[in-house]
Amino acid sequence: MARQRHNAKHQKPSVKHERVERREHKLELKARKHAESEASHVQRAEELDTQHSEYVPSLSVLFRFLALVRVSGALLSPIQDCDEVYNYWEPLHFLQFGAGKQTWEYSPQYSLRSYAYLHIYDVLIRSMHLVIGFRTKTQVFYALRVCLALMSALCEAVFVRSVAQHVDRRMANYVWLGVFGMAGMFHAAHAVLPTSFAMCLCMLGSAAAMAPPVSDVKRHMRNRAVPAIGAFALAVCAGWPYAGLVAVPFVLEEMLVKGSGASTRNWRAQRLAMLVVVGVGATVIALGAMAVVDSWYYGRPVVAAWNQVAYNVLGQHNGSSTLYGTEPWYFYLKNGLLNANLVMILALCALPMWILYYVALKQTSRTTASVAGERAMRQLLDGHFLLLFRLLPFYLVLVVFSLQAHKEERFLSIVYPHLSFCASAALSMASPLRAWVCAQLGRRSRGGQSRTGFLVLAGAACVGMLRMTALVKYYGAPVRAFMELPTSNITGLLPLGPSIKGLRTEQPLHNDLDRVVCMGGAWYWFPSSYWLPRGYHLQFVRELGGVDGHLPGDFVPAKASGS
């Protein structure tokens, strides 16, 4: 009996130990089940969002759909910025018809603007004239605008299809809906501005950069690096030098992310060599071609893109961008709300949501026990990390430009498509984040929020269309006023070169009828000389409206000036 009591006494601790172990095992199983449930909630939310939006319009359908609103903007939208008139439309008019207003930026002393850039549009117009045969300058004006609108629609379609192929199909549908109803794109797509030109090229460069990096150098160069570098280099050299900010995240991704495929030694050194060789080569070709044309016009060696940076940033000629006016730091936030309304708000939420989603994925991956769950979480983390580089162009441009004292509405247009991409990313992350929060609280999630996303963007598009209508209705008076000018008796085709409709030799406009249109304090409403009938020219009268400051002068033809 004593021995049995002694054995029973020694067995009690072991029984308690077994009970504790069983309880801990149950808790561990419950924790694993909860973690795997979190992972499945997050993954299922993403899968549901993707499954419900498997259809993405083809490139052709997207182009036609976006072309509707872009061509409408080209035909109806007034010119938003007098800089576009006096720095681009007027010099282009001078190249084609021998008359136009000249700003100080085209002075050989400063040579901040590029004639080579204008020749891109001049060649385009003369090529259309060969087939169409323009008879009025307003025909030239609208033909160029429509052509630029169609080019922008094509670039947008390529951008959206790249998002669908390499990022997410649901996000692609969000992107095209966002840019479709964006008032900023309504007037930026067809503008004869370097920022709009750079916007289209940055779309093409970013479309190529959407493809994930791979270790195979040849395939990487062919599918991603060379098209992206070429488009970004052309945007900087031929368009707007500051558009290079859009390419910075692409360069960072090239150096930080090896990508899938077989392991390659020195992949980072190979990428760096590729960036330098392709980037320098594309820059030399583009800048060289621009410099040849500009040097011929200015009569001395000129690189207009460099002169612009040297004057506005480095202070050459005692210059500074602040001479054009200054705005508070929140200018682009206000302007973004005006031109993109709800899309701008969603875009600003994208980066904070990316950080929160990254934390959720990290926390879930630490507690995932199964091999399949770990693999799924690793794929989600890799894809989510790549998403960061696609979000950064918008934030980088917004922050850098907001820190500058001089701000203009058109500066932000280079990232309007990226703004829509950030908004689509925010909407796509909303559903998985909601699923994670519900899992943390022990509640069940109802799956994707696709309908909510489309309803939000549809509402933003409706607000954007109201803004587009207001621009057309309330800011179109200058064009309507100049349409009332009596036309001259000069008939026939414009002197833009040969045309299949007949070749007619006419005198330059400054030798035709000499009728003067006078403007005073409203000089900045002038819609360009393309709205003056043949035989008319513009003059400023300082007594009308109390004009003060340095107004644009007249281009003097080379034969008259002797230069």
Secondary structure by P-SEA (a helix, b strand, c coil): caaaaaaaaaaaaaaaaaaaaaaaaaaaaaaaaaaaaaaaaaaaaaaaaaaaccccccaaaaaaaaaaaaaaaaacccccccccccccaaaaaaacccbbbbccccccccccccaaaaaaaaaaaaaaaaccccccaaaaaaaaaaaaaaaaaaaaaaaaaaaaacccaaaaaaaaaaaaaccccccccccccaaaaaaaaaaaaaaaacccccccaaaaaacccaaaaaaaaaaaacccccccccaaaaaaaaaccccccccccaaaaaaaaaaaaaaaaaaaaaaaaaaaaaaaaacccccaaaaaaaaacccccccccccccccccaaaaaaaaaacaaaaaaaaaaaaaaaaaaaaaaaaaaacccaaaaaaaaaaaaaaaaaaaaaaaaaaaaaaaaaccccccccccccaaaaaaaaaaaaaaaaaaaaaaaaaacccccccaaaaaaaaaaaaaaaaaaaaaaaacccaaaaaaaaacccccccccccccccccbbbbbcccccccbbbbbbcccccccccccccccccbbbbbccccccccccbbbbbccccccc
